[in-house]
Amino acid sequence: MLFLSDPSADQLALGRRLVLLPYPSATSTFINMSPSPISVRLFAYAVALLLLSACGSTYPPRKFSLPQRLREASGLVIDQGRMLWHNDSGDGPYLYSTDMAGSLLKVDTLRAAAIDYEDICQDEAGRLYLGDFGNNRGLRQQQVIYRYDTVSERTDSIVFTYPGQDGRGIQYPGNYNCEAMVFLDGQLHLFTKDVLSGDRPFYIKHFRLPATPGNHEAKLVDSLYLPRRVITGATLDREKKELYLVAYNFRVLLGFIPSGAASLITISGYPGDEFFKGNIERRNISWAVPTQHEAVAIYDDRYLYIAAEATAIRRRAIARRIRR
C-alpha cells in the first residue's frame, strides 16, 4: 500500500491504475486478511498435486515406438517387467524381449517352424504358447501352437484342426482364420477372425482345445455376432474374470478414401469358460485412420498395453497404454 506524504489529502487519479489513500487513523478499521482453515487446506492440496506432478508417474511411457525388427508386432505378453513379442507372418520362430519402453533386450529362437504367428499367451507356470494358426486364405489343413518353456528353452507342439477343416478355402466351413488366443484352466481358447470383404455373417467362433502336446480337434464352444468387425488379439485376466478382445473394421469411403476404426471389447461376468455368455462392452480406441491393432496384454489393474503394426506412413510399430 502506498500512502501520501500529506495525511489530509485524498487523491484519486482518474484514468490511472494507482489509487492513493491517506494514512490510517487510530480509528481506522482493518479487514482481517488471515487465511481461513478451508483456504489453507485447499492451498496444501494444490501444492501436493504440484509436487506429485513434478515427481512424475511411476508408470512406463504411455506411448513408444518398437524396434525396427518388430514392424509387424502381432502378439504380446507382459511378464516380470518385460514385454514378450512376436511378429506376424514373414518372420522366423523368434520371441523378442523388450523393456517397458520398447528397447530390445534379447531374441530367443524357438525350435519350431513359422508360417503365420498370430497371438501369444501364458499359463500359470510361466510357459508361453505361440499360435501359428494364421489362415487368411483357408488353405491350411492343420495348425500348430508351440509351447515354449523360457527356463529350459524346450519347445513342444500342439497340433490341431477344426471340425470339418479340409483346406478348400476360407469360404468353406471349417477353414477358419484365427488371430486371438488365451489360456484358462489347462485349455487354450481360440477366437476366429472373419473376412471383412464380401457378404459375410461376421460371427466370431470360440473354440477350445487342451494345452497339452499332441494332436487335437478343437471343440466349438459358442459364437458371437460382431457386425463389420474382426478379432485380431486377446488377453485374459484370470483373477478378475475379464476377457479383452481387440477388433477393427475397414472400409473405403467415396470409392477411394480408406477408413477404419479399432475397438476394445471387454467381456466380464461369464460362467466358467463360456465367455460369450457374459456382459459385453465395446469402445473405440482409434478412429478414421486405418490402423491394425493386433497385440494386447494386461499391465495391471488399471491399464492394458496394445500395439499397432507399422504402416507405409508410420514406419515403426507403436505400443501404447490404455485404460481397461
Rosetta blueprint (number, residue, H / E / L):
1 M L
2 L L
3 F E
4 L L
5 S L
6 D L
7 P L
8 S L
9 A L
10 D L
11 Q E
12 L E
13 A L
14 L L
15 G L
16 R L
17 R L
18 L L
19 V E
20 L E
21 L E
22 P L
23 Y L
24 P L
25 S L
26 A L
27 T L
28 S L
29 T L
30 F L
31 I L
32 N L
33 M L
34 S L
35 P L
36 S L
37 P H
38 I H
39 S H
40 V H
41 R H
42 L H
43 F H
44 A H
45 Y H
46 A H
47 V H
48 A H
49 L H
50 L H
51 L H
52 L H
53 S H
54 A H
55 C H
56 G L
57 S L
58 T L
59 Y L
60 P L
61 P L
62 R L
63 K E
64 F E
65 S E
66 L L
67 P L
68 Q H
69 R H
70 L H
71 R L
72 E L
73 A E
74 S E
75 G E
76 L E
77 V E
78 I E
79 D E
80 Q L
81 G L
82 R E
83 M E
84 L E
85 W E
86 H E
87 N E
88 D L
89 S L
90 G L
91 D L
92 G L
93 P L
94 Y E
95 L E
96 Y E
97 S E
98 T E
99 D L
100 M L
101 A L
102 G L
103 S L
104 L E
105 L E
106 K E
107 V E
108 D E
109 T E
110 L L
111 R L
112 A L
113 A L
114 A L
115 I L
116 D L
117 Y L
118 E L
119 D E
120 I E
121 C E
122 Q E
123 D L
124 E L
125 A L
126 G L
127 R L
128 L E
129 Y E
130 L E
131 G E
132 D E
133 F L
134 G L
135 N L
136 N L
137 R L
138 G L
139 L L
140 R L
141 Q L
142 Q L
143 Q E
144 V E
145 I E
146 Y E
147 R E
148 Y E
149 D L
150 T L
151 V L
152 S L
153 E L
154 R L
155 T E
156 D E
157 S E
158 I E
159 V E
160 F E
161 T E
162 Y L
163 P L
164 G L
165 Q L
166 D L
167 G L
168 R L
169 G L
170 I L
171 Q L
172 Y L
173 P L
174 G L
175 N L
176 Y L
177 N E
178 C E
179 E E
180 A E
181 M E
182 V E
183 F E
184 L E
185 D L
186 G L
187 Q E
188 L E
189 H E
190 L E
191 F E
192 T E
193 K E
194 D L
195 V L
196 L L
197 S L
198 G L
199 D L
200 R L
201 P L
202 F L
203 Y E
204 I E
205 K E
206 H E
207 F E
208 R E
209 L E
210 P E
211 A L
212 T L
213 P L
214 G E
215 N E
216 H E
217 E E
218 A L
219 K E
220 L E
221 V E
222 D E
223 S E
224 L E
225 Y E
226 L L
227 P L
228 R L
229 R L
230 V E
231 I E
232 T E
233 G E
234 A E
235 T E
236 L E
237 D E
238 R L
239 E L
240 K L
241 K L
242 E E
243 L E
244 Y E
245 L E
246 V E
247 A E
248 Y E
249 N E
250 F E
251 R E
252 V E
253 L E
254 L L
255 G L
256 F L
257 I E
258 P E
259 S E
260 G E
261 A E
262 A E
263 S E
264 L E
265 I E
266 T E
267 I E
268 S E
269 G L
270 Y L
271 P L
272 G L
273 D L
274 E L
275 F H
276 F H
277 K H
278 G L
279 N E
280 I E
281 E E
282 R E
283 R E
284 N E
285 I E
286 S E
287 W L
288 A L
289 V L
290 P L
291 T L
292 Q L
293 H E
294 E E
295 A E
296 V E
297 A E
298 I E
299 Y L
300 D L
301 D L
302 R L
303 Y E
304 L E
305 Y E
306 I E
307 A E
308 A E
309 E L
310 A L
311 T L
312 A L
313 I L
314 R L
315 R L
316 R L
317 A L
318 I E
319 A E
320 R E
321 R E
322 I E
323 R E
324 R L
